[in-house]
Amino acid sequence: MKALLTWTESIHILLWSRIFNTTQLGIKSLCAFRIIFGLFFIFVNTPNFAWIASVPKALFSPPPLCLSNLFNSFPNTVFFQSIDIIILLGLISITLGIKARIGSIFFLAACLLGLSFQYSFGKVDHENLIYALLLCMTFSNWGCDLALWPDKALKTEWTNMALAVLSVFICFAMFTAGAGKALAWVDFDLSTNGFLGWSQRGISDQGRNYLLSTYVASFPPLLLESMDYAAVIFELSPIFFLLHSKRAWRLWLLIACFFHLGNTLFLNIPFMSQSLLYLIFVDFSWLYKKITKFFSVNKLKPVIFSCVAIIIALRITFYFLQPSPLYGESYSAKVNMGLVVWIVAIFVILKSLLKGDPKSDSPSFQSSTPGQQQLTKGLIQRNWAQYRI
């Protein structure tokens, strides 16, 4: 029994060490990504929950184990506007680096509270994996540089652990989606097709008839069937790329971007926030260098940050003055924006892939000294000791 446990523990450490090596990035890259994250949510896809207050109370039917069960009905407008204000303040904290770790926690908590009421309509959004990214980043050093008020630095291994756990979250989420499709779509029957059914329901029920969605019905049956199988293989495969190498993982991230680009074009499902889940594993040290060089040349750091703050303030003002219809902005505009986001993500990841493996400012598990290896191994063992028999 002891030998079996020792063998199991060795396999466990081996798998996590490979994941560590595949996903680790330098702190500088992660801090530059933090700014991208904040600007994306401020200007592209800001969470908005104030519209829920205008929904008829009869629609209040929260699912089990949801925070909204603590209420008897939808709260008033002030409650949801307060959530929106906390979200925007959290985004400013993340973007400008004003105690970004605390700002991340407030942003995450406010979004989860708002989503608990949004789920009362019976639909769970697929983009919510982005909040797993935020949760992992609260244990990282992404607020320790390029910041007005930097966070206290944690051990580098904690940042590596955060990225590794996030990659496993992505693989698990993809597996659950792919397993369900495999049971329904892999039927070797050309007369039925999941991709076509999804497309036509989107057009008839939700009016998703933008870009190339109207051409899906004219695709040959064999092509449609191959698209079903390709989707299943893609969603079941990320764990193998993750365990192989850093370059293989980035290749899967590139394929994922093309997958979402296809969904945007043919199904009008943009899932823009998903792009951040893939871009976080790209080396942005080049962006860090450009930002620091820009500030060192201009010597006008307070003025520049003031201009950024004014721009963000104007965005917030527009955010509260614009009308808040039930589903937010025009869906066609959201689809078009998704198209742009995924093309940019493809370009960035492809550039990173062609450039080669980045030289991280974090020690790798395999190339580090024996003392560093033992420290990383000890961190893995301590965090997973609760699963020992």
N, C-alpha and C positions, 0 to 999 in steps of 0.2 A: 504494500500500500504506500509506503514511504517512497519507494522508487517511482511509482506512478505519479505521485504528487510532485516529486522533483522533476520528472520528465515534463509534466504539464506546466510547471512553473517556468521551465527553460523555454518551452515553446511560446509561452505567454510573453516572456521578456524578449524573445527573438522577434515576434510579430510587432510588438510595440517599438522596438529599436528600429525596425525597418520603416515603420510609419513616421517615427521621429525624423529619420534621415530624409524621408521623402518630402515632408511638409515644413521642415524648419526654414526660417527666414531671419534675416537680420532685423534688429529693432528699428533701424533707420527706415527700412522698407515698410514696416508695419505702421510707423508714425506717419509716413507719407500717405499710406492707404487710409489712415484715419481721417485725413482731410478730405479725401475723395468720398469716403463714406458719408461724412457730414454734409458736404455740398450736394451730394446726390439726393439725400432725403430732404434737404431744404428747398432745392430748386426743381427737382424732378418728380419725387414721389413722397410728398409729406403726408404722414398718417393724419387723418381727419375724422373725428368722431362727433363733432357738434351736430351733425345732421340727424343723429339717432334720436335726439330730443323731440324732433318733429314727427317721428314715426308713431302711428296709432298704438295705444297701450295694449290693444288686443293681440298684437303680434309678439308680445313679450312671452317667450317660451324657452328659457335658458336650458341648455343640456345639463346633465348631472356633473358634479364635481367642477362647477364653474363659479367664479367669484360673483357673477350676477345673481346667483341664487340667494345671496344675502339681501337682495332687494325684492320688493313686491311688484315693482313696475319699473319702467324707464325713469331715471332721475330727470331733473329739469335741465334747462339749457346751460345754466351756470356751471353745473357739475361737469358736463362734457366740454365746455369751453375751458374750464380749469385743466382738464386732461390735455387739451390741445396746447395750452400755454406751457405746461410742464414739458411736453414733447418738444416744442420749439426751443425752450431754454436748454433742454438736454442736448439738442442738436447743436446749438451755439457753443455749449461747453465742449462737445466732442470736436467740433471743427476748429475752434480757436485754441483748444488745449487748455481750458480752464478747469483743472481737476477733472480730466476727461473720464477717469474711472468712475467717479461719483456721478457725473453727468450721464454716463452710459447706464448706470443702475436706475436713475430716475427716468430716463427715456424708456428703458425696457419695462419698468414697472407700470408707467403710464400707458404704454401701448398694450400690455397684457390686460390691464383693467378695461381699456376701451374695447379690446377685442372680445372680452368676455360678454359684453353687451351685444356686440356685432354678431356673435355666434348664436344669439337668441333667435335669429331668423332661420336657423337650420342648416347653414352652409359654413364650412370651415375653409378658410383661404389656404391655397397651396403655397403661398409665398411666405408663410410664417417661419420657415427654416432660417430666415434672416435673423430672427430673434435668438436662435441658438448661437449664431455668430456673435451677437452682442453679449450674450451670457458668457461665452468663452473669453471674449476680449476684456471682460471685467477682471480676469485673472492674468492679464498680460501687461506688457509695458508699452502699449501703444499710445499712452499719454505722457511718456517721459521725455519726449523730444518734439521739436517744432511746436512748442506750447507756450502760452503766456504764463500759465501757472502749472508747471509740470507735476505729474504724479510722483509719489515716492517709488523708486525703482524696486522691483521684485527680482528674485533670482532668475537668470536667463532661462533656466530649465522650466519655469512656470509658463513662460511664453511658448516654448516648444511644446509643452504639454497641452496648452490651449489650442494651438493649431492642429496638433495630432487628434485631439478629441473632436474638434470641429470636422475634420476630414472623415472620421468614423460616423459622425452624425449624418453627413452628406451621403455616404455609402449606404447607411441603414435606411434613410429616407428614400433613396433611389431604389433600393431592394424591395421595400414594401410596395412602391408604385409598380415596379416591374413584375413582382410576383402576382399581383392582382391581374395585370394585363396578360400575363402568361396563361393563366387559367381560362381567360375569356377569349383572347385573341388568337392564340396558337391552336387552331382547330383544323388546319389544312383543308379549309372549305372556302373556295373562291366566291361562293354565293353570299357569304357574310363577311363583313369587314368592320373592325372596331374604329379605325381611323376615319373611314367614310361616315359611319354612324355618328361619331363625335362631331365631324364637320357639319353634317346636315342638321343635327340638333342645335348646334350653335347658330346656324343661319335662321332656322325656323323659330326657335324659342327666344333667342337673345339678339337677333339681328346682326350677327357677326358676318357681314358680307363685304368686308374691306379687302384691299390688296388682291391676293390670288385665291381667296377662299372659294369664290364661285366656280373656279376651274377644277376643283377636287372631284366633283361628280363625273367629270369627263375622263378621269384617269383610267387606264386599263386595269382590269381586276387583278392581274398578276402584279402590277406595280403597287397597287393598294395593299395587297396581301404581304408583299415584301416590306412595305413600310411598317406594317403591324409587327412583323418579326424583328425588324431592325430596332424598333422602339423597345421591345422586350429585351433584346440582347444588350442594348446600350444601358438600360436601367439596372440590369443585373450584373454588369461588368465592372463598375468602378473599383471595387475592393481589390481586384486583380491588378489593375493599373497602380493603385495606391501601394500595394506590397512589392511591386516590381522595382520602380525607381522614380526619382524626381522627374526625369524627362518623360517617362511613361505617364505619370500622373498629370503633367501639364498637357500631354497629348490628349488625355481623356477630357480635360477641362476645355480644350479647343473643340473637341467633338461635341461636348455639351453645349457650347455656345452656338454651333451650327444647328444642333437639335432644337434649341429654343428659337433660333432665327427661323427655322422651318415652321415651328408652331406659330410664330407671329405672322408669317406670310400666308400659311394655308389654313390655320385654325383661328387666327386673330386672338391668340392667347399670349400676351407679351411677357408676363412674369419678369418684369424689369429688375426687381430687387434680387432675383437669383443671380444676376451678373456679379454682384458684390461677393457672393459665396465663392465664385470662381476666381475673381480678380485678387482676392486676399492672398492667394498662393503664388502670385506673380511678384517678381523682384522689382520693387519701385525705388531702389536705391538711387537710380538715375534721377528720379523726380526729387528725391531728398536733396541731392547735390544741386539741382537747379534752384530749388527754393532757398537753400542756405546761401548759395552764390548770389542770388537776387537780393537778399537782404544785406549781405556783406558789401555789395556794390552801392546800393542806394542809401544806406545809412539813415533811412527814414522809416524805420520799423514802426514807431508809434503812429505815424501818418498812414502807413499802409494798412495797419490793423484797424485804424479808425475808418478808413474807406470801406474795408471789408465789413466792418460792423454796421456801417450805414446801409450798405447794399443788403445785408441780411435783415436790417430793420425795415427797409422798404418792402422786402419780400414778405415779412411777417404782417405788415400793414395790409398789403394786397391780399394776403391769405385770409384775414378776418373781414375785409370789406367785400370780397367777392361772394356771390351767392353760393350756397352749399346744397345743390340738388342731391337727391337720394344716392346716386351713384357717382357723385363727383363730376369731374370734367368730362367733356365729350369723349365717348369711347373710341371714336375714330382717331382723335388726337392722341389718346393713350397708345393706340396700336402703332401709329406713326412714330411716336417717341420711342416705343419699344424697338422698332426697326433700327433706329439710329443707335440706341444703346447697345444692341447686340452686334452691330457692325463694328462699333468702336471696341467692344470687348474682344471680338475676334482678332482685330488688328493688334491690340495690346498683347494678347496671349500668344499669337503667332510670332510677333516680334521677340517675345521672351523665349519662345521655343527655338527659334532660329539662332538666337544669340548664344544659347548654351546655358549650362547650369550656372546660376549666380554664385559668387563667392560670399557666403553668409558671414556676418560678423558674430554669429553664434557657433560654438563648437559643435561639430557633428558627433554622433554617438560612436561611429566607427573610427573616425580619424582623430578623436580627442585622446588626451593622455589617459593612462589607466586610472588615475585619480578621478578625472572628469567622468570617465565611463562608469566608475563605481558610484559616483554621485547621482548620475542619471538613472542607473539601475536601481539605486536605493530609493529614488523618488518614485519610480514605477512600482516598486515593491510596496512602499508605504501606502500609496494611494489605492492599491488593489488588494491589500492584505485582508480586507474585510470579506473577500470572496473565498479565502482559504477554508478548507474543511477543518 
